[in-house]
Amino acid sequence: MKIGKPDRFFHVILNSIADGVFTTDNEGKITFINKAGQEITGFLNEEAIGRYCFDIFRADICQTRCALKETLNTKKEITNLPVTILNKEGRKVPISISTAVLKDERGQVIGGVETFRDLSAIEELKKELAEKYTLGDIISKNHLMHDIFNILPDVAESDSTVLLQGASGTGKELFAKAIHHLSRRKTKPFIKVNCGALPDTLLESELFGYLKGAFTDAKKDKPGRFALANGGTLFLDEVGDMSPSLQVKLLRVLQEKEYEPLGSASPRKTDVRIIAATNKDLSRLMEEGKFREDLFYRLHVVKIELPLLSQRKEDLPLLIDSFIKKLNAKMGKQITGVSDQALRLLLQYDYPGNVRELENILEHAFVLCRGNLIDQDCLPKELTGDQTGIVPSSPADDKNPLEQAEAKVIEQALKKFGGDRTKAANELDIGRTTLWRKMKKYRLA
């Protein structure tokens, strides 16, 4: 077969498929483009033939990494690489591309072939699903999280103090920011203070500020976080670590809306909305005399309990996809996802460090990943080894990873309601018949 003059069968076959296909010679000039390729790029056959592929494709990787050129140089195929092209009208089109070399009957390389699939419909669907399952930077389709999503606008609309209770890594700061951005204070500052990271004297000056001469090194006035957050929101992280003496001063601010900078003889008024967070049980600390009862009830006006990641395993595919996009942008890679084996391990792990640990695991995998897909070899040993935290095998282990996640959620709902299928179906927002069918499928009945 001579390149540039495909026989009629070759022509008919390639024009009958839905994916775009073009071939090039060894210089990268297009020798053939099928009908689907013309529709996706917007360029007609006569406009494309004889031109370099980057003139037609105008992909986001053309200047940095030409996939077809890489294949011609290395003789290695590339499969399902996601890229974005500009069509003839200048519209961005998301596609996935695969490349291979073309050889003649003597085995000599005479050019390359690239197939590409329009992902526009899939990306639109992903965008629609993302909007359904997100609140700000928080991603979830878990019912416990959506219960919080549903009340968050009402919580934000009020000016009441909020207490976010949850283990480390559950996203307390993300929720605090979401409340701020949904509130009337969204154009004002959002200021964070970690109450557990500073000793008493430093924390007091950070919160309330000081005047020049208040102590030896006070060379000039310094505004505290209450002053910096005026009109906005002050996020007090790890408030359970605050000392009894500072608890008294915080209580005064909450009660009287005023504070005194160090070295000041007169109080300052403040207009700040307080959102506090803790990974400790404040009720228990209060009973032990380590946390003031009056402050506890001032902070406890609206309490939001954040679930562990192990309680929302169905969110893992969404979170993994989100972190992969974030890490691709941060590290300049083009990783498309995780292998089935890696996903199975990620779904089985219990994440004592919650969402933050998942992000760290994926960043670890990005460092070690040399291809476009994260495999189990890229994961930390606590996931791949026989470590505590890995869930024992279940009846659904012979299913694909997403089915495993669904089976796990159904199993948890049934356990929660003591096997009551009606209540479990309502909890999962599916019909009883659907629940029964899935129980049979996953051998849970």
C-alpha positions as CSV (number, residue, x, y, z in Angstrom):
1,M,0.0,0.0,0.0
2,K,1.4,3.4,-0.9
3,I,1.0,6.0,1.7
4,G,-1.3,8.7,0.5
5,K,-3.2,6.4,-1.8
6,P,-5.2,4.0,0.4
7,D,-7.1,1.3,-1.4
8,R,-10.9,1.5,-1.5
9,F,-11.4,-1.1,1.3
10,F,-9.1,0.8,3.6
11,H,-11.0,4.0,2.7
12,V,-14.5,2.5,3.2
13,I,-13.6,0.8,6.5
14,L,-12.0,4.0,8.1
15,N,-14.9,6.2,6.9
16,S,-17.4,3.9,8.5
17,I,-16.1,4.1,12.1
18,A,-17.1,6.8,14.6
19,D,-13.6,7.6,15.8
20,G,-11.5,10.1,14.0
21,V,-8.4,8.7,12.1
22,F,-5.6,10.3,10.2
23,T,-2.4,9.0,8.8
24,T,0.9,10.9,8.2
25,D,4.1,10.3,6.4
26,N,7.4,10.2,8.2
27,E,7.6,14.1,8.1
28,G,4.3,14.4,9.9
29,K,2.3,15.5,6.9
30,I,-1.3,14.2,6.8
31,T,-1.9,11.7,4.0
32,F,-5.5,10.6,5.0
33,I,-8.2,11.8,7.3
34,N,-11.6,9.9,7.7
35,K,-15.1,11.5,7.8
36,A,-15.3,11.4,11.6
37,G,-11.9,13.1,11.8
38,Q,-13.1,15.8,9.5
39,E,-16.3,16.3,11.6
40,I,-14.3,16.6,14.9
41,T,-11.6,19.0,13.6
42,G,-13.9,20.9,11.2
43,F,-11.3,20.6,8.4
44,L,-12.3,18.9,5.1
45,N,-10.2,16.2,3.5
46,E,-8.8,18.6,0.8
47,E,-7.9,21.2,3.5
48,A,-6.0,18.6,5.7
49,I,-4.1,16.5,3.1
50,G,-0.5,17.6,2.8
51,R,-0.5,19.8,5.9
52,Y,1.3,19.0,9.1
53,C,-0.8,17.4,11.8
54,F,-0.3,20.3,14.3
55,D,-1.7,22.7,11.7
56,I,-5.0,20.8,11.8
57,F,-5.0,19.4,15.3
58,R,-3.8,22.5,17.2
59,A,-3.7,20.4,20.4
60,D,-2.6,21.6,23.8
61,I,0.4,19.2,23.7
62,C,1.5,20.0,20.1
63,Q,4.3,22.4,21.2
64,T,5.5,20.4,24.2
65,R,4.8,16.7,23.5
66,C,3.7,15.6,20.0
67,A,2.3,12.1,20.7
68,L,2.6,10.9,17.1
69,K,6.2,12.2,16.8
70,E,7.0,10.4,20.1
71,T,5.6,7.2,18.7
72,L,7.6,7.5,15.5
73,N,10.8,8.1,17.4
74,T,10.3,5.4,20.1
75,K,8.1,2.9,18.1
76,K,5.9,2.7,21.2
77,E,2.2,3.1,20.9
78,I,0.3,5.6,23.0
79,T,-3.2,4.8,24.2
80,N,-6.1,7.0,25.3
81,L,-4.1,10.1,26.0
82,P,-6.5,13.0,26.9
83,V,-5.8,16.2,25.1
84,T,-7.7,19.3,24.0
85,I,-7.7,20.5,20.4
86,L,-9.0,23.7,18.7
87,N,-11.3,22.9,15.8
88,K,-11.5,25.0,12.7
89,E,-14.0,27.5,14.4
90,G,-11.6,27.9,17.3
91,R,-13.7,25.9,19.7
92,K,-12.0,23.7,22.3
93,V,-12.8,20.0,21.9
94,P,-11.7,17.4,24.5
95,I,-10.5,14.2,22.9
96,S,-8.5,11.1,23.7
97,I,-5.8,10.0,21.2
98,S,-4.0,6.7,20.4
99,T,-1.0,6.5,18.1
100,A,0.9,3.8,16.3
101,V,3.4,3.5,13.5
102,L,2.5,2.5,9.9
103,K,4.7,-0.1,8.2
104,D,4.8,-1.4,4.6
105,E,4.9,-5.1,3.7
106,R,8.7,-5.2,4.2
107,G,8.3,-3.9,7.8
108,Q,9.7,-0.4,7.0
109,V,8.1,2.5,8.9
110,I,6.3,4.7,6.3
111,G,4.4,7.0,8.7
112,G,2.1,7.1,11.6
113,V,-1.6,6.7,12.4
114,E,-3.6,8.5,15.1
115,T,-7.1,7.7,16.2
116,F,-9.0,10.1,18.3
117,R,-12.4,10.1,20.1
118,D,-14.5,13.2,20.8
119,L,-15.1,13.3,24.6
120,S,-17.3,16.5,24.6
121,A,-20.5,14.6,25.6
122,I,-18.7,12.7,28.3
123,E,-17.1,15.9,29.7
124,E,-20.5,17.6,29.7
125,L,-21.9,14.7,31.7
126,K,-18.9,14.8,34.1
127,K,-19.5,18.6,34.5
128,E,-23.2,18.0,35.2
129,L,-22.4,15.3,37.8
130,A,-19.7,17.4,39.4
131,E,-22.1,20.3,39.9
132,K,-24.6,17.8,41.5
133,Y,-22.0,16.4,43.8
134,T,-20.0,19.5,44.8
135,L,-20.3,22.4,47.2
136,G,-17.4,24.8,46.7
137,D,-14.3,22.6,46.8
138,I,-16.1,19.8,48.7
139,I,-17.0,16.7,46.6
140,S,-19.4,14.0,47.7
141,K,-22.4,12.0,46.8
142,N,-22.6,10.4,50.3
143,H,-26.0,10.9,52.0
144,L,-24.3,12.1,55.3
145,M,-22.4,14.7,53.4
146,H,-25.5,15.8,51.4
147,D,-27.4,16.2,54.7
148,I,-24.8,18.8,55.5
149,F,-24.9,20.3,52.0
150,N,-28.6,20.8,52.4
151,I,-28.4,22.8,55.7
152,L,-25.2,24.7,54.9
153,P,-26.9,27.6,53.0
154,D,-29.2,28.2,56.0
155,V,-26.3,28.0,58.4
156,A,-24.3,30.5,56.3
157,E,-27.2,32.9,56.1
158,S,-27.3,33.3,59.8
159,D,-24.5,34.8,61.9
160,S,-24.6,32.1,64.5
161,T,-21.3,30.6,65.8
162,V,-20.6,27.2,64.2
163,L,-18.7,24.2,65.6
164,L,-17.3,21.8,63.1
165,Q,-16.5,18.4,64.8
166,G,-14.5,15.8,62.9
167,A,-11.3,13.8,62.8
168,S,-8.1,15.2,61.3
169,G,-8.3,15.3,57.5
170,T,-12.1,15.3,57.2
171,G,-12.2,18.8,55.6
172,K,-13.1,21.1,58.4
173,E,-11.4,24.1,56.8
174,L,-13.1,23.4,53.5
175,F,-16.5,23.5,55.2
176,A,-15.6,26.7,57.1
177,K,-14.6,28.3,53.8
178,A,-17.9,27.1,52.2
179,I,-19.9,28.7,55.0
180,H,-18.0,31.9,54.6
181,H,-18.4,32.0,50.8
182,L,-22.2,31.3,51.1
183,S,-22.7,34.1,53.6
184,R,-23.2,37.8,53.3
185,R,-19.6,38.2,54.6
186,K,-18.1,36.5,51.5
187,T,-16.5,39.8,50.2
188,K,-14.8,40.3,53.6
189,P,-11.7,38.4,54.9
190,F,-11.6,34.8,55.9
191,I,-8.9,34.5,58.6
192,K,-7.6,31.2,60.1
193,V,-5.9,30.6,63.4
194,N,-4.6,27.2,64.5
195,C,-5.1,27.3,68.3
196,G,-3.1,24.1,68.8
197,A,0.0,25.3,66.9
198,L,1.0,28.3,69.2
199,P,1.8,28.7,72.9
200,D,-0.5,30.8,75.0
201,T,1.4,34.1,74.9
202,L,1.8,34.0,71.1
203,L,-1.8,32.8,70.5
204,E,-3.1,35.7,72.6
205,S,-1.2,38.3,70.6
206,E,-2.1,36.6,67.3
207,L,-5.8,36.7,68.3
208,F,-6.1,40.2,69.9
209,G,-3.0,42.0,68.7
210,Y,-0.9,44.4,70.7
211,L,0.1,48.0,71.0
212,K,3.6,49.5,70.7
213,G,5.4,49.1,74.1
214,A,3.1,46.3,75.4
215,F,6.3,44.3,75.9
216,T,10.0,44.6,75.2
217,D,9.9,43.6,71.5
218,A,6.7,45.5,70.7
219,K,8.3,48.2,68.5
220,K,5.0,49.1,66.8
221,D,1.2,48.3,66.9
222,K,0.2,44.9,65.5
223,P,-3.4,44.1,64.7
224,G,-4.6,40.7,65.8
225,R,-6.7,38.2,63.8
226,F,-10.0,39.6,65.2
227,A,-9.0,43.0,63.7
228,L,-7.9,41.5,60.4
229,A,-11.2,39.5,60.2
230,N,-13.4,42.4,61.0
231,G,-16.6,42.2,58.9
232,G,-15.7,38.7,57.8
233,T,-15.1,35.2,59.3
234,L,-12.6,34.0,61.9
235,F,-11.9,30.3,61.7
236,L,-10.5,28.9,65.0
237,D,-9.1,25.5,64.2
238,E,-8.4,23.0,66.9
239,V,-10.2,25.2,69.5
240,G,-10.1,22.2,71.9
241,D,-6.4,22.9,72.5
242,M,-7.0,26.4,73.8
243,S,-5.9,27.0,77.4
244,P,-8.4,27.8,80.2
245,S,-7.1,31.5,80.4
246,L,-7.6,32.1,76.7
247,Q,-11.0,30.4,76.8
248,V,-12.1,33.1,79.2
249,K,-11.0,35.8,76.8
250,L,-12.6,34.2,73.8
251,L,-15.9,33.8,75.8
252,R,-15.8,37.6,76.5
253,V,-15.5,38.3,72.7
254,L,-18.4,36.0,72.0
255,Q,-20.6,37.5,74.7
256,E,-19.8,41.2,74.4
257,K,-18.4,41.5,70.8
258,E,-15.3,43.2,72.1
259,Y,-11.7,42.5,73.0
260,E,-8.6,44.2,74.4
261,P,-5.3,44.2,72.5
262,L,-2.2,43.6,74.7
263,G,-1.2,46.9,76.3
264,S,-4.5,48.6,75.7
265,A,-6.6,50.0,78.5
266,S,-9.8,50.2,76.5
267,P,-11.8,47.5,74.6
268,R,-12.2,47.3,70.8
269,K,-15.5,46.4,69.2
270,T,-15.4,43.5,66.7
271,D,-17.9,42.3,64.0
272,V,-16.6,38.8,63.3
273,R,-18.4,35.6,62.7
274,I,-16.8,32.7,64.5
275,I,-16.4,29.2,63.1
276,A,-14.6,26.8,65.4
277,A,-13.3,23.4,64.7
278,T,-12.0,20.5,66.7
279,N,-11.0,16.9,66.4
280,K,-11.6,16.4,70.1
281,D,-14.7,15.5,72.0
282,L,-15.5,18.9,73.7
283,S,-18.3,17.3,75.8
284,R,-15.8,14.9,77.3
285,L,-13.3,17.7,77.9
286,M,-16.0,19.8,79.5
287,E,-16.9,16.9,81.9
288,E,-13.2,16.5,82.7
289,G,-12.9,20.2,83.6
290,K,-10.6,21.0,80.7
291,F,-13.0,23.1,78.6
292,R,-15.3,25.7,80.0
293,E,-19.0,24.8,80.0
294,D,-20.1,28.4,79.2
295,L,-17.7,28.6,76.2
296,F,-18.8,25.2,75.0
297,Y,-22.5,26.3,74.8
298,R,-21.4,29.6,73.1
299,L,-19.6,27.6,70.4
300,H,-22.2,24.9,70.2
301,V,-25.0,27.0,68.7
302,V,-24.8,25.1,65.4
303,K,-22.8,21.9,65.5
304,I,-21.9,20.0,62.3
305,E,-20.4,16.5,62.6
306,L,-18.1,15.6,59.6
307,P,-18.0,11.9,58.6
308,L,-14.8,9.9,58.3
309,L,-13.7,8.9,54.8
310,S,-14.3,5.3,55.7
311,Q,-18.0,6.2,56.1
312,R,-18.2,7.6,52.6
313,K,-16.3,5.1,50.5
314,E,-18.6,5.7,47.5
315,D,-16.9,9.1,47.2
316,L,-13.5,7.6,46.5
317,P,-13.8,7.5,42.7
318,L,-15.0,11.2,42.7
319,L,-12.2,12.3,45.1
320,I,-9.5,10.3,43.2
321,D,-10.6,11.9,39.9
322,S,-10.5,15.4,41.5
323,F,-7.1,14.9,43.0
324,I,-5.6,13.5,39.8
325,K,-6.7,16.7,37.9
326,K,-5.3,18.8,40.7
327,L,-2.0,16.9,40.8
328,N,-1.7,16.9,36.9
329,A,-1.8,20.7,37.0
330,K,0.6,20.9,39.9
331,M,3.2,18.4,38.6
332,G,2.8,18.9,34.9
333,K,1.8,15.3,34.2
334,Q,-1.0,13.8,32.1
335,I,-2.1,10.9,34.2
336,T,-5.5,9.6,33.2
337,G,-6.6,7.6,36.1
338,V,-5.8,4.4,38.2
339,S,-5.7,0.8,37.1
340,D,-8.4,-1.7,38.3
341,Q,-5.9,-3.3,40.7
342,A,-4.8,0.1,42.2
343,L,-8.5,1.2,42.5
344,R,-9.4,-2.0,44.3
345,L,-6.6,-1.4,46.9
346,L,-7.7,2.3,47.3
347,L,-11.3,1.2,47.9
348,Q,-10.3,-1.4,50.5
349,Y,-8.1,0.9,52.6
350,D,-9.7,2.5,55.7
351,Y,-7.9,5.9,55.6
352,P,-7.2,6.7,59.3
353,G,-5.9,10.1,58.0
354,N,-9.2,10.6,56.0
355,V,-9.3,12.8,52.8
356,R,-5.9,14.4,53.5
357,E,-4.3,10.9,53.6
358,L,-5.9,10.0,50.3
359,E,-4.4,13.1,48.7
360,N,-1.0,12.3,50.1
361,I,-1.3,8.7,48.8
362,L,-2.1,9.9,45.3
363,E,0.8,12.5,45.4
364,H,3.1,9.6,46.4
365,A,1.8,7.6,43.4
366,F,2.3,10.6,41.1
367,V,6.0,10.8,42.0
368,L,6.5,7.1,41.2
369,C,4.2,6.8,38.2
370,R,6.0,6.7,34.8
371,G,3.1,6.1,32.6
372,N,-0.4,7.5,32.1
373,L,-2.1,5.2,34.6
374,I,-1.4,4.8,38.3
375,D,-0.8,1.1,39.0
376,Q,-0.6,-0.7,42.3
377,D,3.2,-0.6,42.2
378,C,3.0,3.2,42.6
379,L,1.0,3.0,45.8
380,P,2.5,3.2,49.3
381,K,3.3,-0.1,51.0
382,E,0.6,0.4,53.7
383,L,-1.9,-0.2,50.8
384,T,-0.1,-2.9,48.9
385,G,1.2,-4.9,51.9
386,D,-0.6,-6.9,54.5
387,Q,-1.2,-3.9,56.8
388,T,-3.8,-3.1,59.5
389,G,-6.5,-0.9,57.9
390,I,-7.1,-3.1,54.8
391,V,-10.5,-4.5,54.8
392,P,-10.9,-8.3,54.6
393,S,-12.3,-9.6,51.3
394,S,-16.0,-9.6,50.9
395,P,-18.4,-11.4,48.6
396,A,-18.1,-8.6,46.0
397,D,-14.3,-8.9,45.7
398,D,-14.6,-10.7,42.4
399,K,-16.5,-7.6,41.0
400,N,-14.9,-4.5,39.5
401,P,-13.9,-1.8,42.0
402,L,-16.9,0.4,41.5
403,E,-19.2,-2.5,42.1
404,Q,-17.2,-3.3,45.3
405,A,-17.9,0.3,46.5
406,E,-21.6,0.0,45.8
407,A,-21.8,-3.4,47.5
408,K,-20.0,-1.9,50.6
409,V,-22.5,1.1,50.8
410,I,-25.5,-1.3,50.5
411,E,-24.0,-3.6,53.2
412,Q,-23.5,-0.6,55.5
413,A,-27.1,0.7,55.0
414,L,-28.6,-2.7,55.7
415,K,-26.5,-3.0,58.9
416,K,-27.5,0.5,60.0
417,F,-31.2,-0.4,59.8
418,G,-30.9,-4.0,61.1
419,G,-31.6,-5.5,57.7
420,D,-34.8,-3.4,57.1
421,R,-34.8,-3.2,53.3
422,T,-37.4,-0.4,53.2
423,K,-35.4,1.9,55.4
424,A,-32.2,0.9,53.7
425,A,-33.7,1.6,50.2
426,N,-35.0,5.0,51.5
427,E,-31.6,5.8,52.9
428,L,-29.9,5.0,49.5
429,D,-32.7,6.8,47.5
430,I,-33.5,3.7,45.4
431,G,-36.5,1.5,45.1
432,R,-37.0,-1.7,47.1
433,T,-36.9,-3.8,43.9
434,T,-33.7,-2.2,42.9
435,L,-32.2,-2.8,46.3
436,W,-33.3,-6.5,46.2
437,R,-31.8,-6.9,42.7
438,K,-28.5,-5.4,43.8
439,M,-28.4,-7.5,47.0
440,K,-28.8,-10.6,44.9
441,K,-26.1,-9.4,42.5
442,Y,-23.6,-8.8,45.3
443,R,-24.7,-12.0,47.3
444,L,-25.9,-9.9,50.2
445,A,-29.3,-11.6,50.3
